[in-house]
Amino acid sequence: MTGQPTPDAADAAEPQRAQSADKLVIPLLLVSAFIVILNETIMAVALPALNRDLGIPVSTGQWLTSAFMLVMAVVIPVTGYLLQRFHLRQVFITAMSLFTLGTLVCFLAPGFALLLLGRIVQASGTAIMMPLLMTTVLNMVAAERRGRTMGNISIVISVAPAVGPTLSGLVLNVLDWRWLFGLVLPIAVVGLLLGALFIRNVTEPRAASIDVPSVLVSAPAFGGLVYGFSSLGESGGSTAPVPPWSAIAVGAVALVVFVARQLRLQRNDRALLDLRVFRSRQFSVSIGLVAGSFLALFGTLILLPVYMQYVLGLDTLATGLVMLPGGLVMGLLAPFVGRLYDRIGARPLIIPGAALVSVVLWTMVVVFDTDTAPVVVVGTHVVMSVGLGLMFTPLLTGALGSLDQKLYSHGSAVVGTIQQVAGAAGTATFTTVMSATAAGLMAGGTGEVAAQAAGINTAFTIGAVVSVLAFAATFFVRGSTADTEQAPAH
């Protein structure tokens, strides 16, 4: 009767609705991230059919993959700035809008030029999504529960790239290559709409300026390295328009300039990519192991299909099905590993995981030859996936959780950048060693299949040696979740 409005049931329910909306943020980001990362690897199987349909040479078609990786490598370092400067909702809508628009352009593209443009637009959105997801988890999830959530992120990081080629092969056995984009498009639209409806601004942006010279230098630095390594992985780079070693050299020089500038700018909190994240020993060791793990993962994902098709004589569909169980096992394992991490910490998971990866790589060196049964390939790949699954979640959670809160966005950007460069380097290392060995043997009179098998064996030997070094490094990872936490989560 005072004339003042009294709280009603709707007012009382407002905080509850907001809390329910917050619970939808991470699931929506997870699903959206899985879709955009899955799309990153679908072109590998599709390129031969696409080249035939568009009447373009292999070297031209390969740009649909190379350009995607280049844009990813250039945009990811900028995400640290974007995540500081803008609200979560703004960044998400921008990322999913770019991805959806790019997917639509690819689906409707009448020729190569528009298809390439669509892939570039797709990559712009894809590059933003993973750092956005990781930074949001660090800000929203309490430290004692991060492991299980990061376990779900590991599904996106490790399973989506592994499953992408398999799904691509299945689709291409029934439909035209355009449907690789047509089937993804409605899912992307639904993700965008749900995000626009339910994602709220749960982080507080702060005033930040972007250092244009840093952006200009980061493009040749990370783009040059990824392009150079990727080109080396494509038949030794013989068809690349820019010599791979030249691109790597330019990238290395630009990277030195980029690092020097960031070290200077970070004194005033103006760095595009703040390298103070590496002052955390836990972060540095963990990211080094993540790089080694991605080198092994992508190198194996490249070589196993080559081995199964060219040495064992399996077709594309059979190859995809052989690779599928490993990806599924890694995905099923990730949430359980996350819960275990919350209970027992990193080392009890990482050490046996690295040991498994090393044992599998050495097994591949000894066992794989021209007469190996496909079931043996499936078994070794599954065991390797278990090992990698035991490593990814603890490494990422421990690394990012060891940072001060204001460095979360920069740490997420560094993780994304390292993944891109390490994946490209793994592909280049394994493929170049394989190709050089096989070419040398064939020049000496060895048959093509036997030479290919020997080349693959040599490449796996390189990976096995690296895996031993990675196993040794796991003992430098701190053991408990408490050791890695410095800043409280919101």
C-alpha positions in Angstrom: 0.0 0.0 0.0 3.1 2.3 0.0 2.9 2.8 -3.7 6.3 1.0 -4.2 6.4 -2.0 -6.5 6.7 -5.3 -4.5 8.7 -8.2 -5.7 6.6 -10.8 -7.5 7.3 -14.4 -8.5 8.8 -13.3 -11.9 11.3 -11.0 -10.1 12.3 -13.7 -7.7 12.7 -16.2 -10.6 15.1 -13.9 -12.5 18.3 -14.9 -10.7 17.3 -18.6 -11.2 16.8 -18.0 -15.0 20.1 -16.3 -15.2 21.8 -19.2 -13.4 20.1 -21.7 -15.8 21.3 -19.7 -18.7 24.8 -19.8 -17.4 24.7 -23.6 -17.3 23.9 -23.6 -21.0 27.0 -21.5 -21.9 29.7 -24.2 -21.8 27.6 -26.9 -23.4 26.7 -24.6 -26.3 30.3 -23.6 -26.7 31.4 -27.2 -26.6 28.9 -28.3 -29.3 29.7 -25.3 -31.5 33.5 -25.8 -31.1 33.2 -29.5 -32.0 31.4 -28.6 -35.2 33.9 -25.9 -36.3 36.9 -28.1 -35.5 35.4 -31.1 -37.2 35.1 -29.0 -40.3 38.8 -28.3 -40.2 39.8 -31.8 -41.3 37.0 -32.9 -43.7 38.7 -31.7 -46.9 41.6 -34.2 -46.8 39.5 -37.0 -48.1 37.4 -34.8 -50.3 40.1 -33.1 -52.3 40.5 -35.8 -55.1 36.8 -35.7 -55.9 36.7 -32.0 -55.6 39.7 -31.5 -58.0 38.0 -33.7 -60.6 34.6 -32.0 -60.3 36.1 -28.5 -60.5 38.7 -29.4 -63.1 41.6 -28.0 -61.1 45.1 -29.5 -60.5 46.0 -31.0 -57.2 48.3 -28.1 -56.3 45.4 -25.7 -56.6 43.0 -27.8 -54.7 45.4 -28.2 -51.8 45.0 -24.4 -51.1 41.5 -25.2 -49.7 43.4 -26.9 -46.8 46.5 -24.7 -46.7 44.6 -21.4 -46.7 42.4 -22.7 -43.9 45.4 -23.5 -41.8 47.1 -20.2 -42.7 44.1 -18.1 -41.6 43.9 -20.1 -38.4 47.5 -19.5 -37.6 47.2 -15.7 -38.2 43.9 -15.2 -36.4 44.5 -17.3 -33.2 47.2 -15.0 -31.8 44.8 -12.1 -32.0 42.1 -13.8 -29.9 43.9 -12.9 -26.7 43.1 -9.3 -27.5 39.5 -10.0 -28.6 38.6 -12.0 -25.5 39.9 -9.1 -23.3 38.2 -6.3 -25.3 34.7 -7.7 -26.0 31.9 -9.5 -24.2 31.6 -13.3 -24.5 28.3 -13.1 -26.3 29.7 -10.6 -28.9 32.8 -12.8 -29.6 30.6 -16.0 -29.8 28.1 -14.5 -32.2 30.9 -13.1 -34.4 32.7 -16.5 -34.5 29.6 -18.5 -35.3 28.4 -16.0 -37.8 31.7 -16.1 -39.7 31.7 -19.9 -39.7 28.0 -20.1 -40.8 28.5 -17.6 -43.6 31.6 -19.4 -44.8 29.8 -22.7 -44.8 27.0 -21.3 -46.8 29.4 -19.8 -49.4 31.2 -23.2 -49.7 27.9 -25.0 -50.1 26.7 -22.7 -52.9 30.1 -22.0 -54.5 30.0 -22.4 -58.3 33.8 -22.6 -58.6 37.1 -22.7 -56.9 37.5 -19.0 -56.2 34.3 -18.7 -54.1 35.0 -22.1 -52.4 38.4 -20.8 -51.3 36.8 -17.6 -50.0 34.3 -19.6 -48.1 37.0 -21.7 -46.5 38.9 -18.5 -45.5 35.7 -17.1 -43.8 35.1 -20.4 -42.1 38.6 -20.4 -40.7 38.2 -16.9 -39.3 35.4 -18.1 -37.1 37.0 -21.5 -36.3 40.2 -19.8 -35.0 38.2 -17.8 -32.4 36.2 -20.6 -31.0 38.7 -22.8 -29.1 40.4 -19.9 -27.2 36.9 -18.6 -26.4 35.8 -21.9 -25.0 39.0 -22.4 -22.9 38.9 -18.9 -21.5 35.2 -19.1 -20.6 35.8 -22.4 -18.7 38.7 -20.9 -16.8 36.5 -17.9 -15.8 33.3 -19.8 -15.0 34.3 -23.2 -13.6 35.8 -23.5 -10.1 39.3 -24.9 -10.0 38.3 -28.2 -8.2 35.8 -29.0 -11.1 37.8 -27.9 -14.1 39.2 -31.3 -14.9 35.9 -32.8 -15.9 35.0 -29.8 -18.0 38.4 -29.7 -19.7 37.9 -33.4 -20.4 34.9 -32.4 -22.6 37.2 -29.8 -24.3 39.7 -32.6 -25.0 36.9 -34.4 -27.0 36.7 -31.4 -29.2 40.5 -31.0 -29.6 41.4 -34.6 -30.2 38.3 -36.4 -31.5 37.0 -33.9 -34.0 40.1 -33.9 -36.1 40.3 -37.7 -35.9 36.7 -38.3 -36.8 36.5 -35.6 -39.6 38.1 -37.7 -42.3 36.0 -40.7 -41.5 32.7 -38.8 -41.7 34.0 -37.2 -44.9 34.6 -40.6 -46.4 31.2 -41.8 -45.4 29.4 -38.8 -46.9 31.4 -38.9 -50.1 30.4 -42.5 -50.7 26.7 -41.4 -50.8 26.6 -37.7 -51.7 28.3 -34.9 -53.7 31.2 -33.0 -52.0 29.0 -30.0 -51.5 27.1 -31.9 -48.9 30.1 -31.9 -46.6 29.1 -28.2 -46.1 25.3 -28.6 -46.7 25.0 -31.1 -43.8 27.0 -28.9 -41.4 25.1 -25.7 -42.4 21.8 -26.3 -40.5 23.8 -27.4 -37.4 25.8 -24.2 -37.5 22.7 -22.1 -37.9 21.0 -23.8 -34.9 24.2 -23.3 -32.8 24.3 -19.6 -33.7 20.6 -19.1 -32.9 20.8 -20.9 -29.6 23.9 -19.0 -28.6 22.3 -15.7 -29.5 19.3 -16.6 -27.3 21.0 -18.2 -24.3 24.6 -17.0 -23.9 24.9 -14.1 -21.6 27.9 -11.8 -20.9 29.6 -13.7 -18.0 33.0 -12.0 -18.4 33.9 -8.3 -17.9 35.8 -6.8 -20.8 38.4 -4.2 -20.2 39.8 -1.4 -22.3 42.6 -2.7 -24.5 44.3 -1.4 -27.6 45.6 -3.7 -30.4 49.2 -3.3 -31.5 49.0 -3.2 -35.3 52.7 -3.9 -35.9 52.4 -7.0 -33.8 49.5 -8.2 -35.9 51.4 -7.5 -39.1 54.5 -9.4 -37.9 52.5 -12.3 -36.5 51.0 -13.0 -39.9 54.3 -14.0 -41.6 55.6 -15.5 -38.3 52.9 -18.1 -37.6 51.5 -18.2 -41.1 55.0 -18.8 -42.6 55.7 -21.6 -40.2 52.4 -23.3 -40.7 52.5 -22.9 -44.5 56.1 -24.1 -44.7 55.5 -27.2 -42.6 52.3 -28.0 -44.4 53.9 -27.6 -47.8 56.7 -30.0 -46.7 54.0 -32.5 -45.8 52.5 -32.3 -49.3 54.7 -34.5 -51.4 57.8 -32.8 -50.1 56.6 -29.4 -51.2 57.4 -30.0 -54.8 54.2 -28.4 -56.0 54.2 -25.5 -53.6 54.2 -22.0 -55.2 56.5 -20.8 -52.4 59.4 -23.0 -51.5 58.6 -24.5 -48.0 62.1 -23.9 -46.5 61.9 -20.2 -47.6 58.5 -19.9 -45.9 59.9 -21.5 -42.7 62.9 -19.2 -42.7 60.8 -16.1 -43.1 58.5 -17.4 -40.4 61.3 -18.1 -38.0 62.8 -14.6 -38.5 59.4 -12.9 -38.1 58.8 -15.0 -35.0 62.0 -13.6 -33.4 60.8 -10.1 -34.2 57.3 -10.8 -32.9 58.6 -12.3 -29.6 61.0 -9.3 -29.1 58.1 -6.9 -29.6 55.8 -8.8 -27.2 58.5 -8.8 -24.5 58.7 -5.0 -24.7 55.0 -4.4 -24.9 54.0 -6.7 -22.1 55.8 -4.4 -19.6 52.9 -2.0 -20.0 50.2 -4.8 -20.5 50.0 -3.9 -24.2 51.2 -7.2 -25.8 49.1 -8.8 -28.5 50.2 -12.2 -27.1 51.5 -11.9 -23.5 54.4 -14.2 -23.2 54.5 -13.9 -19.4 52.4 -17.1 -19.5 55.8 -19.0 -19.9 57.0 -17.7 -16.6 54.8 -20.5 -15.1 57.0 -23.6 -15.2 53.8 -25.8 -15.1 52.5 -24.0 -18.2 55.9 -24.2 -20.1 56.4 -27.9 -19.4 52.8 -28.8 -20.1 52.7 -26.9 -23.4 55.9 -28.5 -24.5 54.3 -31.9 -23.9 51.1 -30.8 -25.7 53.2 -29.8 -28.7 54.9 -33.2 -28.7 51.6 -35.0 -28.4 50.1 -33.0 -31.3 53.1 -33.8 -33.4 52.6 -37.5 -32.7 48.8 -37.3 -33.2 48.8 -35.4 -36.5 51.8 -37.3 -37.8 50.1 -40.6 -37.1 46.8 -39.4 -38.6 48.6 -38.6 -41.8 50.8 -41.7 -42.1 48.3 -44.4 -41.0 45.9 -43.8 -43.9 48.9 -43.7 -46.3 50.1 -47.0 -44.9 46.7 -48.7 -45.0 46.0 -47.6 -48.6 49.3 -47.8 -50.3 50.9 -50.7 -48.4 48.0 -52.8 -47.2 45.8 -52.0 -50.2 42.6 -50.9 -48.3 40.1 -48.5 -49.9 39.2 -45.1 -48.6 36.1 -46.2 -46.7 37.9 -49.1 -45.0 40.7 -46.8 -44.0 38.3 -44.3 -42.5 36.6 -47.1 -40.5 39.9 -48.4 -39.2 40.7 -44.9 -37.9 37.3 -44.4 -36.3 37.6 -46.6 -33.1 40.7 -44.7 -31.9 38.9 -41.4 -32.1 35.8 -42.7 -30.4 37.9 -44.3 -27.6 39.6 -40.9 -27.0 36.3 -39.2 -26.8 34.7 -41.7 -24.4 37.8 -41.6 -22.2 38.1 -37.8 -21.9 35.4 -37.1 -19.3 36.6 -39.9 -17.1 40.1 -38.6 -17.3 38.9 -35.2 -16.3 37.2 -36.5 -13.2 40.3 -38.5 -12.3 42.4 -35.3 -12.7 40.1 -33.5 -10.2 40.7 -36.3 -7.7 44.4 -37.3 -8.2 46.1 -34.6 -10.2 48.2 -34.7 -13.4 51.2 -37.0 -13.0 49.4 -40.3 -12.2 47.6 -39.8 -15.6 50.3 -38.2 -17.8 53.2 -40.5 -17.0 51.3 -43.8 -18.0 49.8 -41.9 -20.9 53.1 -40.9 -22.3 54.5 -44.4 -21.7 51.6 -45.9 -23.7 52.2 -43.6 -26.6 55.9 -44.4 -26.7 55.2 -48.2 -26.5 52.8 -48.0 -29.4 55.1 -46.0 -31.6 57.9 -48.5 -31.0 55.5 -51.3 -31.7 54.6 -49.7 -35.0 58.3 -49.6 -35.8 58.7 -53.3 -35.1 55.4 -54.7 -36.3 54.1 -52.7 -39.3 55.2 -54.2 -42.6 53.6 -55.2 -45.9 51.7 -58.1 -44.4 50.3 -56.6 -41.2 46.7 -57.4 -40.5 44.3 -54.4 -40.4 43.1 -55.5 -36.9 46.6 -55.0 -35.6 46.5 -51.4 -37.0 43.2 -50.8 -35.3 44.5 -52.2 -32.0 47.7 -50.1 -31.9 45.8 -47.0 -32.9 43.2 -47.5 -30.1 46.0 -48.0 -27.5 47.8 -44.9 -28.7 44.5 -43.0 -28.5 44.1 -44.1 -24.9 47.6 -42.8 -24.1 47.0 -39.4 -25.8 43.6 -39.3 -24.0 45.3 -39.7 -20.6 47.6 -36.7 -21.5 45.5 -34.0 -23.1 43.1 -33.1 -20.3 45.6 -33.0 -17.4 48.1 -31.1 -19.5 45.7 -28.5 -20.7 44.0 -28.1 -17.4 47.2 -27.9 -15.4 48.8 -25.5 -17.9 46.0 -23.0 -18.1 45.1 -23.3 -14.4 48.6 -22.3 -13.4 48.2 -18.8 -14.9 47.0 -15.6 -13.2 43.5 -14.8 -14.2 44.4 -11.8 -16.3 46.5 -14.1 -18.5 43.8 -16.7 -19.2 42.9 -15.3 -22.6 46.6 -15.1 -23.6 47.2 -18.7 -22.4 44.3 -20.0 -24.4 45.6 -18.2 -27.5 49.1 -19.6 -27.0 47.6 -23.1 -26.7 45.7 -22.7 -30.0 48.8 -21.3 -31.8 51.0 -24.1 -30.5 48.5 -26.7 -31.6 48.4 -25.3 -35.2 52.2 -25.1 -35.5 52.8 -28.5 -33.8 50.2 -30.2 -36.0 51.7 -28.8 -39.2 55.2 -29.7 -38.0 54.2 -33.3 -37.2 52.6 -33.7 -40.6 55.7 -32.3 -42.3 58.2 -34.3 -40.2 56.5 -37.7 -40.7 55.6 -37.1 -44.4 59.0 -35.7 -45.4 60.9 -38.5 -43.7 58.7 -41.1 -45.3 58.9 -39.6 -48.8 62.7 -39.1 -48.7 63.3 -42.7 -47.5 60.9 -44.2 -50.0 62.4 -42.2 -52.9 65.9 -43.2 -52.0 65.0 -46.9 -51.8 63.1 -46.8 -55.1 66.1 -45.1 -56.8 68.2 -48.1 -55.6 65.7 -50.6 -57.2 63.4 -51.4 -54.3 59.7 -52.0 -55.2 57.3 -49.2 -54.6 55.2 -50.9 -51.9 58.3 -52.1 -50.0 59.9 -48.7 -50.3 56.7 -47.0 -49.0 56.6 -49.4 -46.0 60.2 -48.7 -45.2 59.7 -45.0 -45.4 56.7 -45.2 -43.0 58.8 -47.3 -40.7 61.6 -44.7 -40.6 59.0 -41.9 -39.9 57.6 -43.9 -37.0 61.1 -44.4 -35.7 61.5 -40.6 -35.5 58.2 -40.3 -33.7 59.2 -43.1 -31.3 62.5 -41.3 -30.4 60.6 -38.1 -29.7 58.1 -40.0 -27.6 60.9 -41.2 -25.3 62.0 -37.6 -24.7 58.3 -36.6 -24.0 58.0 -39.5 -21.5 61.1 -38.2 -19.6 59.6 -34.7 -19.6 56.4 -35.9 -17.8 58.3 -36.3 -14.6 58.7 -32.5 -14.5 54.9 -31.9 -14.4 53.6 -31.1 -11.0 51.6 -33.8 -9.3 48.5 -32.2 -7.8 45.8 -29.9 -8.9 46.5 -27.6 -6.0 50.0 -27.0 -7.2 48.8 -25.6 -10.5 46.2 -23.0 -9.2 47.3 -19.5 -8.6 44.2 -17.4 -9.3 40.6 -18.1 -8.1 38.0 -18.6 -10.7 34.9 -16.5 -10.9 
